[in-house]
Amino acid sequence: MLEDRRTRLFAAMLSANAGFVDAVGWLTSGGLFVSFMSGNVTKVGLGLAGRLGNLALGAGLITAFVGGVVAGSLVGRAAGKRQRAGVLWLVTGMLAVAALGLELGLMVPAVLVLAASMGAKNTVFAENGEVKVGLTYMTGALVRVGKRIATAILGGDRLGWVAPATLFLGMVAGAMLGGITQMAIGSRALWVASGVMLALTLYARALPGGREDALAVDEPI
């Protein structure tokens, strides 16, 4: 149970980092998301209808996100038993590259790399080719909260809704901190996200025995 709680806390911290990055990316790109692809899909549709600009960048972010999922999946497969470690290092490296890009004034390439990093992040908890924890899928998390509250009302697990709720709360807290940090230091806030991601990557290695199964998740959250 301790490992299970630590896993869920770790997932919530990864979601908080994603929220932080999404907030910085949104403010930097002028209103496009680097992890929330549902919002970008709607914006691309409105762009096609001639109601919004940034159509090409919106489509590019979606493509980059999918590319990140592909990259994370391939790196995870190549890493074998160190699948999660490999993906975490990939995401950390991508965030550092994006932060450097913003530092150099390369906004468009930087936000595309950010989107790719968020796609890759969603493969951290992949098992047998399937994602067990959607770290940036807040719609899915809220659906699970509602379904598990209904289960509790019907006499089932009274606390089953807590796990998906922690992902939601983590991302909200991260987005809030990202907005505050971006206001204070501008695009350099992304270096903060990179540093936090590095710390999370090292923390994952420090879990009991440094074992991959210390991050196991019994069911999708």
N, C-alpha and C positions, 0 to 999 in steps of 0.2 A: 504493500500500500504506500509506503514511503516513496519508493521509486515512482509509483504511479502519480503521486502528488507532485513530485519534482518534475516529472515529464510534462504534466499539464501546466505547471508554472513556467517551465522552459518554453513551451509552445506559446503561452500568453506573452512572454517577453519577446519572442520572435515576432508575434503579431504587433506588439507595441513598436518594435523597430520598423516594421513595415508601415505602420501608421505615421510614424515620424518621417520616414522617407517619402511617403505619399504626400504629406503636407508640404514638405520642402519642394518636391517635384511640382506640385500643383501651383504653388506660389511662383516658382521659377519659370514654368512653361506658360504661365498666363491662363491657367484654368483647365489643364489636362491632367489626368491621373496616371501615375506610373504603376500602381498596383490594382486599382479598381477598374477592371476592364469593362464591366457593365456600363459604367458611366461613359467610358470612351466609345462604346458601341452606339449608345444613344446619340452622343455628339457627332459621330460619323454619319449616322442616319440624318440628323438635322443638317449637317454640312452638305450631304447629297441633295437635300431639299432646298438648299440655298439659304438656310436660316442661320447658319453659323460658319465662321471661318476655321482655319487650322485643320482642314480636312486631311491633308496629306500627313501632318504630324500625328493626328489622332490615329489614322490607319497605320502609321509607322510604329506607334507605341504598341498597338495590338499585335502587330507582326513581331516586334521585338520581344514582347512578353511571351508569345508562343515559342519563339526561338530560345528564350531562356529556359522554358520548361523542357524543351528538347535537349538543350545543353546540360541542364541539371540531371535529367534522366540518364543521359549517356555517361556523364561523369560518375554518377552513382553506380551504374552498372559496372563501369570499368574499375571502380574502387572496391567492388566485392563486399567483403565483410565490413569495410570501413566506409560504406555508402554515405552515411550521414556526415561523417567527417569530411569526405570529399566534397559534398554539396555545400556544406557550411563554408569551407575554404574558398570555393568558387564564388559564392555570394559575397563574402568579405572582400575578395579581390576585385569583383565587379564594382562594389560600392566605392572602393578606393580609386579605381580608374575613373568613375563618374565624378567623384569629388575633385580629382585632378583636372578633369575636363572643364568643370565649372570654373575652377581657379584660373584656367587658361582662356576663359571666355567662349568655350565651345559648347554653347547651351544645347543645341539640338542633339549632337552626338551623346552628350552627357545624359540627357533625359531618356534617350533610347537605351543606353546602357543601364540606367536605373530600372526601366521597365523590364529589361532582360533579367536583371538581378532579382526582381520580385517574382518573375516567372520561375526562375531556378529555385528560389526559396520555398516555393510550394511543393517541391519534390523532396524536401528534407525528411518528411515522414512517409515516403513512398515505400510500399511493400508489394512485391510481386507485380510491379508495374502499375499499381493503383495508389492514388493519394489517399492516405488515411486521415490526415489533418490538413484542411484547407486554411492556410495561415492568413490569406487575404480575402477569403470568401465570406464576407460578413452577412450577406443575404442568407447563405446556407447556415451560418451559425445561428442567426435569429430564427430560422425555420426550426432548427433543432431545439432551441430554447422553448419555442411554443409547443412543439410536439411532446417534449419531455415534461413540461408543466401539465399538459393534458394527461400524460401517463401518471403523474403524481396525483392529480385530482381523482383519477380512477383507481387509486390504491397502489400504484407501482412505486418505483424508486422516487423518493421524495426529493432527492438532491441531484438527480440525473441532469437537470438543466444547468447546474453550476459550471460544468466543464466548458460547454460552448459559450456560456455567458462570459467566462474569463477571457476568451479570445476577443469577444466584442469589446469588453471593457479595456482590455490591453490596447487594442487598436485606437480606441477613442482617446485614451490617455496619451498614447504615442503621438497621435495627430495634434493634440493640444500642445504637447511639449515641442513638437516640430515647428508649429506655428510661432510659438513664443521665441524659440531659439533663432528661427529665421528672421524674425523681426529684430532681434538683438545683434546678430552677426552676419546676416545675409546668407548667401549661398554657401558660405563656409560652414553652415550648420550641418552640411552633408559629411564633413570630416567627423563631427560628433557621432553621426549615425554609423560611420565606418568604424570608429573606435569601439562603439558599443557592440557592433556585430563581431568584431575581433574578440572582445571579451566573452561574448556568448559562445563563440566557436571554441575558445579555450575552456570555458565552463563545461561544455559538452564533453570534452576530453577528461575533465576532472570528476565526472560522475563515477559512482562506485566501480572500481576496477577499470575505468575507461572503456567499458564494454558497450557495444552497439545495442545489446538487448536491454541495457539500462534505460534506453529511450523508447522501449517498446510501448505501443498503444494498443489496448485490447479491442477498441472499436472506434469508428470515426467520431471525431469531436469537432 
